[in-house]
Amino acid sequence: MDGLNYDFLKFIEGVLLEDEKVPVIITINSNGGDFHVGVSIYNILKSLPNPVYTLITRQAVSSASIIFLGAPRAHRFTLPNSRIIFHPVRLTKFQDVGNKFLTQLQNETRQNNKLLLDIVSFETDLGRENLEPIFMTSDDEMLELNSNEMYEKNLAKVIKYYRDFKKIITQ
């Protein structure tokens, strides 16, 4: 499967809704994909009665970074030297469309960036005032965090959790 798309979303919905008693463990190493799919998976994770854990093994970029935020803060883990990249939703594919349609797309892009700003500022300690210039005023900005900047976790603890995750998965 190539990136986060609607087929992936259908797969996730089916798997996660099978058993509400099993912990949900999401291991992430992704360049991201469709913004709306990332937000949909984030919303699904937030609404589950299951305990939800996310672990970034290398990187969570774009919509994958939103999925990372779907777990409670105490259940988000990163391995050393992992990176998380947030960037504004971009309008790049539709340069040659008519003015009316372009205006609609620009408005939708602004709304998506506001939603992204709301999610990231709510889920992190990065501060809305720091995030707003990145998500609302520039199409070229991005926010890159390494694991130490986001959530510093002891490597031994992460390895223990990961081994526990494997036990849960294989049961």
Buried (B, 14 or more C-beta within 10 A) or exposed (E): EEBBBEEBBEEBEEEBEEEEEBBBBBBBBBBBBBBBBBBBBBEBBBEBEBBBBBBBBBBBBBBBBBBBBBBBEEBBBBBEEBBBBBBBBEBEEEEEEEEEEBEEBEEEBBEBBBBBBEBBBEBBEBEEEEBBEBBBEEEEEEBEBBBEEBBEBEEEEBEEBBEEBEEBEEE
